[in-house]
Amino acid sequence: MNYKEKIKKWLIEWFCGQTGRTPAEIEAHADENYFDLGYLDSFGFIELVEALEETHQVAFPSDAFEDRSFATINGLAEICAGRQGE
């Protein structure tokens, strides 16, 4: 399992804990905007970013949040994989 897949798995588990949905339900919508799906609000987003930074030592510059792919599980996993080791 590569780093991107590990992050995606972690994200799916994190969203399951936040939403009460199953991993299959979360994964089925991994390319959809998690705000539009009602998975997160602004406070939940802050919790997600903090959890990613603490758990995976990923740091995000402020302009990273402007990237539309940041709002999907697959996009966020890709961004995290690209920031690995920075």
C-alpha positions, -999 to 999 in steps of 0.1 A, spaced: 0 0 0 15 33 -10 13 66 10 -17 79 -10 -36 47 -4 -27 48 34 -39 84 36 -71 76 17 -78 47 41 -72 69 71 -95 96 56 -123 71 50 -120 59 86 -120 94 99 -151 104 79 -168 72 91 -162 83 127 -176 118 119 -206 108 99 -216 73 112 -215 60 76 -198 28 65 -165 27 47 -182 16 15 -206 45 16 -177 70 22 -156 54 -5 -184 55 -30 -184 93 -27 -146 98 -26 -146 120 -56 -175 142 -44 -173 174 -24 -176 164 13 -191 198 22 -219 193 -4 -225 158 9 -229 172 44 -200 153 58 -183 184 72 -190 219 82 -163 246 88 -155 234 123 -153 198 111 -129 209 84 -106 225 110 -107 192 130 -98 173 99 -68 195 90 -56 193 126 -59 155 127 -40 152 94 -13 175 106 -9 157 139 -13 121 127 6 123 94 29 153 99 15 170 69 16 208 68 -6 228 45 2 263 34 -28 286 33 -31 286 -5 -35 248 -4 -71 253 8 -79 271 -25 -74 239 -45 -108 225 -53 -95 190 -50 -90 196 -13 -127 192 -9 -128 155 -19 -113 125 -2 -94 114 -33 -82 149 -39 -71 154 -4 -52 121 -4 -34 132 -35 -25 165 -20 -12 148 12 8 124 -9 24 153 -28 33 170 5 48 140 20 83 148 34 80 185 31 
